[in-house]
Amino acid sequence: MIHDSINLGHVYEVVGDPGAAKHAVDAVRAGLLNLARATPADRVEEKLEPRLKRLYLAMEAIEDSKAYEFAAHPDRIRVQTGLKEKLESAFLVSRKYLTRMREIFQEEGVPEDLVYLPFVESAFDQEARSKVGATGIWQFMPATAMMDLRVTPAIDERHDPLKSTRAAARFLRKNRDLLKSWGLAVMAYHHGAGLVQKAIRKVGSRDPVAIIKAFKDPSFRFASRNYLFEFLAMSDVVSSQNPLFSSGPDGGLPKFITVSFQTKTKVKDILQRYHLNEAEIRILNPHFREPIWKSENPIPAHYPVRLAGITLEEFRRLEYP
């Protein structure tokens, strides 16, 4: 999709082949410049050739020639790749966790709908890692995560959707307490409370829409401007059970128990002692990293471990005969 980066309603062209995007962008820019140079008498729907007519109507038939000139600037023309398949996958993965995530947000006093933020942050990819080191479905940086989560080479709780959800709820609540608005708290989740406070001072308003429209800053670019609206759009898709994202099995985590051991324990010993399936235990404990699974590092004493394929009664009989 070739569109304007400021007014997202100005969609110039949709191409099916990603390889054709660059050519399409060049053609759109040339067409917009042609419209900018055209006289008002010639820049009317009846006189324009089909290619220029599409651009003219996409620009809402604006009369000001400068508007077409500004729209032709390289920073204004943007390409957006379709995300349907990625979001379908995210929706199916999210079904394993959303029920418990909503409960966690309730417990922490945070609006339940904010559990949809991982659709925007990571598409619910537990292994997602940004180029600056943000990790997991909530995309926590190490310093922020360590306020509530364990982050080590062996155990990184940013990869655990449930543990990181509680940390995210507390972080969002902290932003809300500071900024006095859940909308601003969502904006701050993406680009920090400090920048939101700066925007409030510069714009003179706490209205997120006013800030998005008026705030100018080198760090407040396309992703920052559209983050809140992207979240709201995704919330609409999920809460309305859009047919695009409602196919497939409900999924869910395997039934599990949570236990701990009095001494340091290697995962291979747990699997052997209780005759458990490693694949299921990996699903339940995604925060255990390879040093744990290779039994290079033990699980710390008294650290909670989720186990499937065994009941609490069976565990107690084996552990405390």
Secondary structure by P-SEA (a helix, b strand, c coil): cccccccccccccccccccaaaaaaaaaaaaaaaaaaccccccccccccaaaaaaaaaacccccaaaaaaaaccccbbbbcccaaaaaaaaaaacccaaaaaaaaaaaccccccccccccccccccccccccccccccccccccccccccccccccccccaaaaaaaaaaaaaaaaaaaccaaaaaaaacccaaaaaaaaaaaccccaaaaaacccccccccccccaaaaaaaaaaaaaaccccccccccccccccccccccccccaaaaaaaacccaaaaaaacccccccccccccccccccbbbbccccaaaaaaaacc
